């Protein structure tokens, strides 16, 4: 694959350490080590690299994003004919994306009263859309403020009651089914590990006395963060969709 993929994040053009490793024929762990050595040698280079992560087969691994200066510093020591060709391709890709961003951000000043009035009307419409969006999200924001900082986690049955209070008509069993369909819970209603790692759920081990002795079983609880994220997804599917259809 010869295409150079760069990311535009808040107007900053960034390259990815995984793709650099692939293009230049390096192991990703070697590229990561080179980046971390650069940062360790001089703290001024810290702003050139941003630690990020990616998911592969359900596990999270680290990677780095870097701006143009970070890229140039990293590949400075990469030698060989192919390395030189990739350096030139990356430079060209950075230049092209910079030109695109400049064209997108440069907005011509109005030259006539009609153009000025049109720009003013467009700005008013944008402000009205933002106001409508803020009003739509206000209930979710209040809910988030209430539970995100809470250390309490609740079971899915109790959460289904909260969901019903948010005017989302989905009971406990349908909620379990929905979570499985969204691949948040597995078939046995245990959350996928990535959602546990992201602090959406807690899985606790409990015991119960039976006529056959003490039995151990797992219980899934939803954290405050998980309640906010799941409710947000439910609102988008069951409330916002209805609003768009009206």
C-alpha positions in Angstrom: 0.0 0.0 0.0 1.6 3.2 -1.2 -0.9 5.7 0.1 0.3 7.9 3.0 -2.4 8.3 5.6 -2.2 11.4 7.8 -4.7 12.6 10.4 -6.0 16.1 10.8 -6.7 16.6 14.5 -7.8 20.2 15.5 -5.9 21.6 12.5 -2.6 19.7 13.3 -1.4 17.1 10.8 -0.2 13.9 12.5 1.5 10.7 11.3 1.1 7.4 13.0 3.9 5.3 14.4 2.4 2.0 13.2 2.2 3.1 9.6 5.7 4.6 9.7 7.0 1.3 11.0 5.2 -0.5 8.1 6.4 1.9 5.4 10.0 1.9 6.5 10.2 -1.8 7.2 10.7 -1.5 10.9 9.2 -3.3 13.9 6.6 -1.2 15.6 8.2 -1.8 19.0 11.5 -0.5 17.6 9.9 2.7 16.4 8.2 3.2 19.8 11.6 2.6 21.5 13.2 5.2 19.2 10.5 7.8 20.0 10.8 7.2 23.7 14.6 7.5 23.6 14.2 10.8 21.8 11.9 12.1 24.5 14.1 10.8 27.3 17.2 12.5 25.8 15.6 15.9 25.4 12.3 16.9 27.0 11.8 19.6 24.3 10.8 16.7 22.0 7.9 15.7 24.2 5.5 18.1 22.4 6.3 16.5 19.1 4.8 13.1 20.1 1.4 12.2 21.5 0.8 8.8 23.1 -2.3 7.0 21.8 -3.6 3.5 21.6 -5.3 1.0 19.2 -7.3 -2.1 19.6 -6.2 -5.4 18.1 -8.1 -8.6 18.7 -9.8 -7.1 21.8 -6.5 -5.9 23.4 -5.2 -2.4 23.7 -1.7 -1.5 22.5 0.1 1.8 22.5 1.2 3.8 19.5 2.4 7.4 19.0 1.0 10.2 16.8 3.5 12.8 15.7 3.6 16.2 13.9 5.8 17.0 11.0 8.8 17.9 13.1 8.4 14.7 15.2 8.3 12.7 12.0 11.4 14.4 10.6 13.4 13.9 13.8 12.3 10.2 14.0 13.2 9.2 10.4 16.4 11.2 10.3 18.4 8.1 11.0 16.5 5.8 8.6 18.8 5.1 5.7 18.7 3.4 2.4 17.1 4.0 -1.0 13.6 2.9 0.0 13.8 5.0 3.2 14.6 8.0 1.1 11.7 7.4 -1.2 9.3 7.1 1.8 10.7 10.3 3.4 9.9 12.2 0.1 6.4 10.7 0.0 5.7 11.7 3.5 7.0 15.3 2.9 4.7 15.5 -0.2 1.7 14.2 1.8 2.4 16.7 4.6 2.6 19.5 2.0 -0.7 18.5 0.3 -2.6 18.3 3.5 -1.3 21.6 4.7 -2.5 23.2 1.4 -6.0 21.6 1.9 -6.3 22.9 5.4 -5.3 26.4 4.3 -7.9 26.3 1.6 -10.6 25.1 4.1 -9.7 27.7 6.7 -9.3 30.8 4.5 -12.7 32.4 4.2 -13.1 35.3 1.8 -14.2 38.6 3.3 -17.5 39.9 1.9 -17.0 42.5 -0.8 -20.6 43.6 -1.1 -23.5 44.3 1.4 -25.3 41.3 0.0 -22.4 38.9 0.8 -22.0 40.4 4.3 -25.7 40.0 5.0 -25.6 36.4 3.7 -22.6 35.6 6.1 -24.5 37.1 9.0 -27.6 35.0 8.3 -25.4 31.9 8.1 -23.9 32.7 11.4 -27.3 33.2 13.0 -28.5 29.9 11.7 -25.4 28.2 13.1 -26.0 29.8 16.5 -29.6 28.6 16.5 -28.5 25.0 15.6 -26.0 25.1 18.5 -28.7 26.3 20.9 -31.1 23.6 19.8 -28.4 20.9 20.2 -27.5 22.2 23.7 -31.2 22.0 24.7 -31.4 18.4 23.4 -28.3 17.4 25.3 -29.1 19.1 28.6 -30.9 16.1 30.2 -28.0 13.9 29.4 -25.5 16.5 30.8 -27.4 16.7 34.1 -27.5 12.9 34.3 -23.8 12.8 33.6 -23.0 15.4 36.3 -25.0 13.3 38.8 -23.4 9.9 38.2 -20.0 10.3 36.7 -18.2 11.2 39.9 -20.1 8.6 41.9 -18.1 5.6 43.1 -21.3 3.5 43.2 -21.9 0.9 40.6 -25.4 -0.6 40.1 -26.6 -3.8 38.5 -28.3 -3.8 35.0 -31.7 -4.3 36.5 -31.5 -1.1 38.5 -30.0 0.7 35.5 -33.0 -0.3 33.4 -35.2 1.6 35.9 -33.1 4.7 35.4 -33.4 4.3 31.6 -37.2 4.1 31.9 -37.1 7.4 33.9 -35.3 8.9 30.9 -38.4 8.2 28.8 -36.7 5.2 27.0 -39.2 2.4 26.9 -36.9 -0.6 27.3 -37.2 -3.2 30.1 -34.5 -5.2 31.8 -34.6 -8.2 29.4 -34.7 -6.0 26.3 -31.8 -4.0 27.7 -29.7 -7.1 28.1 -30.6 -8.1 24.5 -29.7 -4.6 23.2 -26.3 -4.6 25.0 -25.5 -8.0 23.5 -26.6 -6.9 20.0 -24.3 -3.9 20.4 -21.4 -6.3 21.4 -21.1 -4.6 24.7 -22.0 -7.7 26.6 -21.1 -11.2 25.5 -23.7 -14.0 25.2 -23.4 -14.9 28.9 -24.1 -11.2 29.8 -20.4 -10.6 30.8 -19.0 -7.4 29.4 -16.2 -7.5 26.8 -12.9 -6.7 28.4 -12.4 -3.5 26.6 -15.5 -2.0 28.3 -14.2 -3.2 31.7 -10.8 -1.6 30.9 -12.6 1.7 29.9 -14.4 1.6 33.3 -17.9 1.1 32.0 -18.4 -2.0 34.1 -17.2 -3.8 37.2 -17.3 -7.6 37.5 -17.4 -8.8 41.1 -17.2 -12.4 42.4 -19.9 -13.4 44.9 -20.8 -16.6 46.7 -24.1 -18.2 47.4 -25.0 -21.0 49.8 -27.0 -23.8 48.2 -28.0 -27.3 49.1 -25.0 -28.5 47.1 -22.6 -26.2 49.0 -21.1 -22.8 48.3 -21.3 -21.7 44.7 -19.3 -18.8 43.2 -20.6 -16.7 40.4 -19.9 -13.3 38.8 -22.1 -10.3 38.9 -21.8 -7.4 36.4 -22.3 -3.8 37.7 -22.4 -0.6 35.6 -20.2 2.2 36.8 -21.2 5.9 36.7 -19.1 6.3 33.6 -20.8 3.3 32.0 -24.3 4.6 32.8 -23.5 7.9 31.0 -22.1 6.2 27.9 -24.8 3.6 27.6 -27.6 6.1 28.2 -26.0 8.3 25.5 -26.2 5.4 23.0 -29.7 4.6 24.0 -30.9 8.2 23.6 -29.3 8.3 20.1 -31.1 5.2 19.0 -34.5 5.5 20.8 -35.1 9.3 21.2 -32.9 11.2 18.7 -34.0 8.9 15.9 -37.6 9.5 16.6 -37.0 13.3 16.6 -35.4 13.1 13.1 -38.3 11.1 11.7 -40.9 13.6 12.8 
